[in-house]
Amino acid sequence: MSYNEDEEKLRQKIADFSETNPEDWFFTYRARYGIQTVLKLIHGEVITQPMTCIVAVNPILNSENQPTYGEVSPQSLSLDYTKLPLSDKTKAIIIQHTYGIMQELSSFRALADEKNILLIEDSAHGLGRLARDKEGQPFADISIHSFGIEKGVSSRFGGAVWLNPQMKNQELYQSCKKALNNLPYLSVYTSSVARTFRPVNRLLYQFPLATNIKLRHLLTQFHLFEPAIAMSEQKAQPFHQASKPSGWMLQEMLNVIPELKENYSQREKIVALYLEELSDYLEEIEIEISPLLKFPVLFPTKAAAEIAKKALEKEDIYAVRWYYPMFFPGIGDNSIYQYDSETCPIAENLSERILCLPTTITQEEAQKAIQTIKDMRKS
C-alpha cells in the first residue's frame, strides 16, 4: 500500500473513532510539530499553563510567539477561565486536557468568538477524544493528539491535528490546511534511527541509571537515538523541523487505532476503582469515569508524594510525578520560558503535591496501589 493510501486509511480510522470527518485530520512526526505548524501562522501572545510538559510550550517559542501563563483550576487541572491573562495581543489559548480530564469549554468558546482568538485543544492525553457541546459539536478550532510514548496507545511516534471546518477565521483555516499538507516528509535517516527506538531503549535499561542517562544524552547528541524529549528541547531549542511521519510510522499508527476502544474501556474500569477508593486524595479535583491516561492524587506535602512514589515502586507499581517539576521534565532557566512562578501559586502548589497513578494496570495491581496509599495514611 502506498503512503497516500495509508494516510487516507488512517484518516478514516481516526475519524470513525472520533465521529468526525476524515478530511479534517492531518498527521505529523510528533504532536509538538503539529502545534508549531499552526502557531507559525499567527503572531502574538499564546495563553497556556505552566503545569505541563516543555514540548507543549516549545511550539509557542519556536513559532516566535509569546507564551503567557494562566493559573490552573484546582477542579480541572487545566486553565482557570476566570484567571486568564488576556491582553489585546492574545491570539490563541491552548487548553490542555490534563491526564485526559476533559475540560468543559463553553466559556472558552464564547470568549474566543468574542475576541477572535484561536482556541486550541491539547488532547495529547486523550487520543481521538474531543471536548464537545450539548449538540455533540467540538468546541475547539484545532485539536492536537498524540500517538507518542506514554500516551493512550502508543506507536512511539506520530501526532494528529484536527481542524474544525467551522472555524470562524476561514482564511486561517485554509492556511492551516495548506501548511499541514505541505509539511516535508521525515528524513530517511531520522526515520531509520527512530525505528530502532525499542531495541535501543531496552538495551539502555540494562545499564545502571547514571550510565543509562549518560548514554541516552550521548546518542541523542549525535542523532543516534530519538528520545521522547531531547536535552536541547529543555532549552526550548527544536530538535527537528516539523514534518510528516514516515511510512512505517503511519502503519504503526494504523495498527493502534483498533486497540483504542478496548484500551479505553480497561482504563475506565481502573479509574472507577480509584474514584471509589481514593476520593479523599482528590481534594477539589473533579473526575468522571473516563479513560484517563493517569489518575492524579494529592498528598499534603511534596515529601509525602515522593514517599508514596517510592512505596509504590517497591510494589512494582510505577506512579509518576507529572507535572513536577513544572515544564516537565524540568528546565534550567525560567527566563527562557518567560515564566514567573509567583504568577501561578495554585499550579505551583498542585505540582509539588501531585502523584499520578497508572491506569493501564490490572484491577489486582490497582488494589495493591490503593492499599499502599491507604497504609501510608495509617502510618
Residue, then its C-alpha position, 0 to 999 in steps of 0.5 A: m500500500s502506498y503512503n497516500e493510501d495509508e494516510e487516507k486509511l488512517r484518516q478514516k480510522i481516526a475519524d470513525f473513532s472520533e465521529t468526525n470527518p476524515e478530511d479534517w485530520f492531518f498527521t505529523y512526526r510528533a504532536r509538538y510539530g503539529i502545534q508549531t505548524v499552526l502557531k507559525l501562522i499567527h503572531g502574538e501572545v499564546i495563553t497556556q499553563p505552566m503545569t505541563c510538559i516543555v514540548a507543549v510550550n516549545p511550539i509557542l517559542n519556536s513559532e516566535n510567539q509569546p507564551t503567557y501563563g494562566e493559573v490552573s483550576p484546582q477542579s480541572l487541572s487545566l486553565d482557570y477561565t476566570k484567571l486568564p491573562l488576556s491582553d489585546k495581543t492574545k491570539a490563541i489559548i491552548i487548553q490542555h486536557t490534563y491526564g485526559i480530564m476533559q475540560e468543559l469549554s463553553s466559556f472558552r468558546a464564547l470568549a474566543d468568538e468574542k475576541n477572535i482568538l484561536l482556541i486550541e485543544d491539547s488532547a495529547h492525553g486523550l487520543g481521538r477524544l474531543a471536548r464537545d457541546k450539548e449538540g455533540q459539536p467540538f468546541a475547539d478550532i484545532s485539536i492536537h493528539s498524540f500517538g507518542i510514548e506514554k500516551g493512550v496507545s502508543s506507536r512511539f511516534g506520530g501526532a494528529v491535528w484536527l481542524n474544525p471546518q467551522m472555524k470562524n477565521q476561514e482564511l486561517y483555516q485554509s492556511c492551516k490546511k495548506a501548511l499541514n499538507n505541505l509539511p516535508y516528509l521525515s528524513v530517511y535517516t531520522s526515520s531509520v534511527a527512530r525505528t530502532f527506538r525499542p531495541v535501543n531503549r531496552l538495551l539502555y535499561q540494562f545499564p545502571l541509571a547514571t550510565n543509562i542517562k549518560l548514554r541516552h544524552l550521548l546518542t541523542q547528541f549525535h542523532l543516534f537515538e530519538p528520545a521522547i524529549a531531547m536535552s536541547e528541547q529543555k532549552a526550548q531549542p527544536f530538535h527537528q523541523a516539523s514534518k510528516p511521519s514516515g511510512w512505517m510510522l503511519q502503519e504503526m499508527l494504523n495498527v493502534i487505532p483498533e486497540l483504542k476502544e478496548n484500551y479505553s474501556q480497561r482504563e475506565k474500569i481502573v479509574a472507577l476503582y480509584l474514584e471509589e477508593l481514593s476520593d479523599y486524595l482528590e481534594e477539589i479535583e473533579i473526575e468522571i469515569s473516563p479513560l484517563l491516561k493517569f489518575p492524579v492524587l494529592f498528598p499534603t506535602k511534596a515529601a509525602a508524594e515522593i514517599a508514596k512514589k517510592a512505596l509504590e515502586k517497591e510494589d512494582i507499581y510505577a506512579v509518576r510525578w507529572y507535572y513536577p517539576m513544572f515544564f516537565p521534565g524540568i528546565g534550567d532557566n525560567s527566563i527562557y520560558q518567560y515564566d514567573s512562578e509567583t504568577c501561578p501559586i495554585a499550579e505551583n502548589l498542585s505540582e509539588r503535591i501531585l502523584c499520578l497513578p497508572t491506569t493501564i494496570t490490572q484491577e489486582e495491581a490497582q488494589k495493591a496501589i490503593q492499599t499502599i496509599k491507604d497504609m501510608r495514611k495509617s502510618 
